[in-house]
Amino acid sequence: MLRSSHEPPPRPTASETPAKPLRRDAQRNRDAIVAAARTAFSEQGLGASLEGVAREAGVAIGTLYRHFPTRLDLVETVFDAKYTELLATAEEAAAMDDAWEGFTDEGCREQS
């Protein structure tokens, strides 16, 4: 796609931005936001209130937006973590004698 010379380059999403180590309190806030978002999205859908997510995480809305500038950034992070867990479960199950049984046993345990 061609851009005119006066258009700024597209801003990378949170998942594309190179991660630098966070302070412990900042990491704790980020983890709390992701956990609260996971619960809110599962109960209310992807349109859940970000203000409610921040409140549930115990942070200000500005803190949420500092970690996740857009709703999509937060959604991608929540889904990426879940897919990573699912992939790890599938890889463990594939190494078992009965991969399907291993996958369903592990998958059921993770969902509970």
MOSULCOR-V644264 format. One record per residue. N is the residue number from 0. SS is DSSP state (H for helix, E for strand, C for the rest). NEAR is the number of other C-alpha atoms within 8 Angstrom. Layout:
# MOSULCOR-V644264
n=N ss=SS near=NEAR
n=N ss=SS near=NEAR
This chain:
# MOSULCOR-V644264
n=0 ss=C near=2
n=1 ss=C near=3
n=2 ss=C near=5
n=3 ss=C near=5
n=4 ss=C near=5
n=5 ss=C near=4
n=6 ss=C near=6
n=7 ss=C near=5
n=8 ss=C near=4
n=9 ss=C near=4
n=10 ss=C near=4
n=11 ss=C near=7
n=12 ss=C near=7
n=13 ss=C near=9
n=14 ss=C near=9
n=15 ss=C near=6
n=16 ss=C near=7
n=17 ss=C near=5
n=18 ss=C near=4
n=19 ss=C near=4
n=20 ss=C near=4
n=21 ss=C near=7
n=22 ss=C near=6
n=23 ss=H near=6
n=24 ss=H near=7
n=25 ss=H near=8
n=26 ss=H near=9
n=27 ss=H near=8
n=28 ss=H near=11
n=29 ss=H near=10
n=30 ss=H near=8
n=31 ss=H near=10
n=32 ss=H near=14
n=33 ss=H near=11
n=34 ss=H near=9
n=35 ss=H near=12
n=36 ss=H near=12
n=37 ss=H near=9
n=38 ss=H near=8
n=39 ss=H near=11
n=40 ss=H near=11
n=41 ss=H near=8
n=42 ss=H near=6
n=43 ss=H near=8
n=44 ss=C near=8
n=45 ss=C near=7
n=46 ss=C near=6
n=47 ss=C near=10
n=48 ss=C near=6
n=49 ss=H near=9
n=50 ss=H near=7
n=51 ss=H near=8
n=52 ss=H near=13
n=53 ss=H near=15
n=54 ss=H near=10
n=55 ss=H near=9
n=56 ss=H near=11
n=57 ss=C near=7
n=58 ss=C near=11
n=59 ss=C near=8
n=60 ss=H near=10
n=61 ss=H near=6
n=62 ss=H near=10
n=63 ss=H near=13
n=64 ss=H near=9
n=65 ss=H near=7
n=66 ss=H near=8
n=67 ss=C near=10
n=68 ss=C near=9
n=69 ss=C near=7
n=70 ss=H near=8
n=71 ss=H near=6
n=72 ss=H near=12
n=73 ss=H near=11
n=74 ss=H near=9
n=75 ss=H near=9
n=76 ss=H near=10
n=77 ss=H near=11
n=78 ss=H near=8
n=79 ss=H near=8
n=80 ss=H near=8
n=81 ss=H near=8
n=82 ss=H near=8
n=83 ss=H near=8
n=84 ss=H near=8
n=85 ss=H near=9
n=86 ss=H near=8
n=87 ss=H near=8
n=88 ss=H near=11
n=89 ss=H near=9
n=90 ss=H near=8
n=91 ss=H near=10
n=92 ss=H near=14
n=93 ss=H near=12
n=94 ss=C near=7
n=95 ss=C near=8
n=96 ss=C near=5
n=97 ss=C near=8
n=98 ss=H near=10
n=99 ss=H near=8
n=100 ss=H near=8
n=101 ss=H near=12
n=102 ss=H near=13
n=103 ss=H near=8
n=104 ss=H near=8
n=105 ss=H near=10
n=106 ss=H near=10
n=107 ss=H near=8
n=108 ss=H near=7
n=109 ss=H near=6
n=110 ss=H near=5
n=111 ss=C near=4
